[in-house]
Amino acid sequence: MSALQQFAQSRSRGRSPLMAVVLRRPVLIASGVCLLSFAAFWTAQRISGVSLIDVMVYRAEGWTVRTGGDLYEMRATYADLPTTYPPFAALLFVPLTLLDVPAMRTAATAGNLILLVTVVHLSFRLIGRSSRSSRFADLPRPAAVLLISAVLVWCEPLWTTLRYGQINLLLTALVLWDLSRRPGHRFAGAGIGIAAGIKLTPALFAVFLALYGTVRAVHGMRAGGGRAAVWNHQLRQSAVAAGAFAGTVLLSALVLPYDSRRFWFHALFRSDRVGHTEITDNQSLRGVVARLLHTGDPGWPWLVVAAFVALSGLAVAVAAASAGSRRLPYAPAWAALACAFTALLVSPVSWSHHWVWCVPLVMLLVTEALERERALFWRASAVGAMLLFCSYALWLVPHGEPGPVKPELHQTVGEMALSALYPAGGLGVLALAGVLSVRALRKPAPYEPDRVANPAASPAG
């Protein structure tokens, strides 16, 4: 067939010639695009002289464990950085000491790129599809995963995660792996527990599952379900997460008893070990309040705000899950994102690279735009989220200047707005999820058990 005939056929189907070629070999072409994007990304990071400073700290933690040193007195790299994670994380970092530094840097970057693809894949599983379950925008799922990864790797949280060699994508993958498993899986919850053992913040997902499971149990009892309605798979998943977390604590206590005591009774309560609260990098509510009040210790005003947002965010997550996918499309994804952004907002320190949950957020908003008849709002929301997380605008304010005077404590109104972009976006997500959930809960409850096109994608069951 001639090129002209191919062109005519593609035009007759309403697609461009380029799209026709792409659709004939989508996975192969998507693989090439993804590899080119990742290669360009890797090259750009090397040219910019990224330090991978955090993975150097992880290696130092592993070496301290190997040599029997004091884990929470350790300082590493030129920045004199301390250990901030639970001792279980240091145990996992021991294999890094078996590699030389260049090999470790390469492995860290390659591993994070693979984890990004994994997070995109798991986000698809969590979101599910009300239609076109195996395709996304006329592309098969593998091709869509690769193309989305090729684009989102350039967002600021992803750039910064790979710049430092951080473990954010690993934690996100563990949580998504749990939430996207089929209901009732015997090991569902283990990923959340292990993630919490590495870094405490993911433990909020276990709290969410416990609350939602309790709500379901109460509704089941009121509906006459008897004792059988009390124990559901959300409560089981929460219990498994708690058990897995307890296992990480016990293992650490057996292998590193002194360091375990130091962390759980001393280091845990010193948030100043992580870094200065007021710096632009801190995209939590505590950082925003500190910059608004021009102080490095926001004290009780932050505690009040954080408590309110924590309760509201968990309520939104439970409401979204309770609505179910028959009343709220993609309810499991909205519930998970509400919980994730609540954790990011209320954590004392949420560096900009912690916001890698922008990946499933953008994917969910794009999915909503593709599925809904009136898509203008959702298209604008998806574009807004992309601009928010890919603009790097928060770095336009004065930051990180040496000396006793911290520029973040003397910001103008405009600078404060720029340095609060991620928290503002997180609050926007909670507000949107809340409105959608309330509207969904006002609809008549479905007579049939709540099911979605892909049952494995639902933590709601």
N, C-alpha and C positions, 0 to 999 in steps of 0.2 A: 504494500500500500504506500502511495506517495505521501510526502509530507503535506502536500496540499489537501489530500483526502483526509489525512489525520486532523488537519486544522479544521476542515469543514465539519467533520464529525464532532470534534470537541466543541465547536461553536454551536452546533445543533443541540448539544446537551447542555449548553449554557455555561461551559467551563472554558477557561483559557487553555491554550496549548500546553503551557507549562504545567498547569494543574493536571491535565490529561496524562502527561508523562509521569508526574509524581504519583498519580493514582495507579499507574501500571506497575511501578516498582517502589511502593511507598516505604517499606521497611529498609530496603537497601539505600535509598536516597536519604531517608531520615538518619540512618546510621552514619552516612558520610557527613551530613550537616552537623550532627552531634559531635563527631570526632573533630571536625574543623573548628567548631566553636570551642570545644574543650582545649584543643591545641592552642588556639589563639588566646584563650583565657590563661592557660599555663604559661605561655610566652609572656603575656602582659604582666603576670605576677612576677616572673623572674626578672623582667626588665625593670619593674618598679622596686626590686630589691626587697621582697617580702621576707620577714624574719622568721616566720613560723615559730614565734617565741613561745606560744603555749605548749606546743608539742615538745619543745626543749624542756619546759618545766615538767611535763608528764614523764619524760625520760629521766629527769633528775629524781622525781619521786620514785620511779621504779628502781633506780640505782640506790637510793636511800634505803628502800626495803631490802634489797639484796645485801647491802653492807651492814644492815642493822643500825642505821643511824636514827636520829630523832626526826620523824617525819614532819612535825609541826614546828620545828625550829629551823628546818631546811630553807635556804634561800638559793634561787637559781637565776641564771642569765645576768646580763648587764643591768637589768631593771630590778634586781634583787627581789624577785617574786616569791611568795610563800606558797605552801600547799593550802588549798581551800576546799577540796572535795573530801568526802568521807574516806576512811582508810581502805575500803573495798576498791575504790578507783585506783589507788596506788598499786594494789595487787595486780590489777589488770594491766597496769603500765609496765610491769616487769619485763615482758617480752621486748619492749622497745630498747632495752639495754643490750640486746643481742645483736642489734644493727649498729653500723657506724652512722654518723650524723647525715651524710649525703643520702645514704640508702633510706634512712628513716624519714627524711624530708620528702623524698620521692614517694615512699609508701603512704605517707600521710596525705599528700595531695591526691594521689591516684585513688586511695581509699575513700576520701571524701567525695570525689567525683562519682564513684560507683554508688556511694550512699545517696547522693542526690537523685540518681536514676531510680534507686530503690524507693526513696521517699515519694517520688512522683508516681511510681507504680502502686504503692500502698495507698496513696491519696485517691487514685482512681478506684481502688477496691473499697475504700471507706465511703466515697461519694456515691458509688453505684450509678445506675442510669435508669431513668424511668422509661427511656426508649433508646434505640440504637446502642444496646447494652455492650456490644463488642466493638463499636466504632465511636470515634470522636471527631466531629466536623468532617465526616466522610473519609476519615482515615482509620485504619485498623489500630487497635490499642497499642501494640508495640511501637508503631511509627509515631503515634501521638506522644507516648512517653518520652521517646528520644528527642522529638522536636521541642517539647515543653522544657525538657532538661537543658537543651541547647540555648534556650532563651533565658530561663530563670537563673542560670548560673551567674549571669551578669548583675543580678540584683545585689544591693549593698549588703544585706545580711549574709548572702552566700559568698560574696567576694571577701568579706571580713572573716568569715568562718575559715575559709581556705587560706587566707593571708596569715592567720595566727595558728592554723593547724588545730582548730577547736574540735570538740566532740558533739556539737549541737545536732548535727545530722544523724549521728548514731542514736542519740536519745530520742529524737523525733521518730526515727525508724522503729525503735523498740515499742514506742507507744502506739504508733499507727499499726504495727504488726498485731498488737493485741486487740485494738479496737476494730480491726477489719476481719478478724477471725469469725468463723461460724459460731453462732450462739451455742453455748454449752460445751465448747471444747475444753477438755480437762486441764489444759495448760494455759488457757486464756487468763490473763492477769500476770503471768510470770514476767512478761516483757516490761510492764509498768513497774513491777517490784524491783527488777534488776536496774532499770533506769533510775529509780529513786535511790537505790543503793550507790549508784555512781554519783548522782547529784540530786539533792533532795526535792527540787521543784516538781518533778513529775509525780510525786506522791499525791498531788491534788487530784489527779485522775482517779486514784483509788477512792478518795473522798467523794468525788462525783458519782462513781459507780455505787458506792454504799448508799448515798442519798437517793439516787434514782431507784435502786433496788428496794429501799425501804418504802418509797412512794408506791411502787408497783405492788409490794406486799400488802400495804394497807388497802389499796384499791381491790386487790384480790380477795382479801378477807371480807370487805364490805359487800362484794359481789357474791358472797356465799361460797368462795373457793375452799374454805376450811384451812386446815394446817398445810395442805399441799401448796397453797398459794403463797405461803410465807417465804419459802426458800426458792429464789429464782436465780437465773444465771448471772444477773448483775451482782447480787450479793456474793455469789460464788466467786465471780471474777475479782471482786474487791478483796475477798478473803484470800484468794490465791496470790494477789498482788502483795497483800500484807505479809503472807507467809514467805514469799520470795524475798521481800525486803528484809524481813527478820533473818532469813538465811544469810543474806550478805553481811548483816551486822554480826551474826554469830560467827561466821567464817573469819571475819576481820578480827573479832575478839580473840579467837583461838590462835590465829597466826600473828597478830599484832596487838597484844593486850595493852601495852603501854600507850601506843598511838591511839587505840580505840578510846581509852579513857580520856586522853587529852582532847580528842575531837568532840566527843559527846558531852563532856562536862566543862569544856573551856572554849575551844576554838569555834564551836558551833555558834556561840553567842556573841562573837566578835565580827560583825559585818565589816568593820574597818580593815580587816585583813584582806578583803577582796579588792578594795580600792576606794578612792574618794567618792563620796556619794554624789557630789554636785557636778562632776565632770560630764561633758556632753555625751560621752560614750554610754552613760547610764540612762537607758531609755525606760526606766520604771517610773511609777508614780512618785516614789521616794526621791528620785533624781529631779523630777519636775518640781515637786514642792520645795526641795532644797534650793533650786535656782530661783523660784518665785520669791522665797523668803530671804534670799541672799545669805544662806547659812549652810555650813557643811553638815549640820545635825538638825533635820526638820522636826524631830521629836514627836510630840503628841498630835500635831496637825496631820502629819503623814499617817499615823496609826489610825486616826478616825477615818480618813479618806480610804486607806487600804482596807479597813474592816468593812466599810460600806460596799466597796467595789467587790471584795471577796464574796460577801453574802449575795450581792446582786448577780454577780457572774455565775456563781454556782446555781442560783435560782433559775437563771436563763438557760443554763446547760440542762438542768433537770426538766424544765418546761419544754425545751426543744425535743429532748428524748421522749418525753411523755406524749407529745403530740403524735409521734410516729410518722412513718413515711406515707401512710394513706391520707393524712391530713396536712403534713408539711413535707414536701419533696426534699429529699436529702437531709432529713431530720438527724440521722447519726452524725453527719459531717458538721451540721450547725452546732450540735451539742458538743462535739469534740473541740471545735474551734472556740466556742464560748469558754470552755474549760481552759484551753491552752492560753488564750489571750488574758484570761483572768490571772493565771499563774504568772505570766510575764508582767502584768501590771502591778501585782501586789508583792512580788519578790523585792527584797530590799535593793538588789542590784540585778538589772537585766541589761547587759551590754547589747549594743546594736546587733551583734552577730547571734544573739539568742533568738532573734525574731525570724528564724528560718521557717516558722509556721506560716510565713507569707506564701510559701509554695502551695499548700493545700487551699489557702484562702483564695488566691488568684484562680486556681483551678475550679473551685466551687463557684465563684462569681461568673466565670466564663461558661460553666455548665448551665447555670441559671439563665444566662443570656441566650444560650442556644436552645433551651427547652421552653422558655416562657413565650407566650404570644406577644405580650407587650414588653419588648426586651430593651427599650431605650434606657430605662433606669439601670438595669443590670449591666448593660454595655458600658454605661458611664461609670458604674461602680468598679467594674473590672479594670477599665482604663485608669481610673483614679488610684486603685490599689497598685497597679504596675508603676505608675508615676511616683507614688509615695515611696515604694521600696526600691525603685531603680534610679531615683533622682540624686541620691547622695547629698540631698539638700541639708541634712542636719550638720554636715561638716563645713558648711559655709560660715558658721559662726566662729569667733575666736575661741580656740580650745588648745589645751595641752601646752600652754606656754610655760617655760621654766620660771622659777622665782617664787617668792612668797605670796604674790598677788595672783589669785586665780581669776581668769577672765570670766569664767562661768558664774561667778558671784556678783558680777557687775554687768549683766546683760540688759540690753534694751528690750522693749516689748516685742519688737520684730525678731530679735535673736532668741528670746524665750520661746516664741511660737515655732521657730525653725528647730530648736533643740527639743521640742516636745511633739514632733511629728508622729513618731511611732506610738506613744501612749494615746495621742488623739485618735489615731487610726484604730487602735485596740478598743477604745471606748466606743468608737463608731460601730465596730463589729458587734460588740455586746448590745448596743442599742438596736441595731438592725435585727439581730437574732432574737432579741426580746420582742420586738414588734411582730415579727413573723410567727413566733411561738404563741403569743397571746391570740393572734388572729386564728391560728390553726386550732388552738384549744377551744375556741368558741364554736367551731364547726361541730356538727353532730358526730358522736363517736361512731366509728365503723362497726358494723355488726360482726364482721369476720376478724380473726386475729390479724394484727398488723404484720404485713409482710412487704418486702421490697424485692425488686427484680433480682438482686444479688444478696441473699440472706447473709452471706459472710461479711457484707459491708456494714452490718448494723450492730452497734452495741446495745440497741434497744430490744432486739428480739421480737 
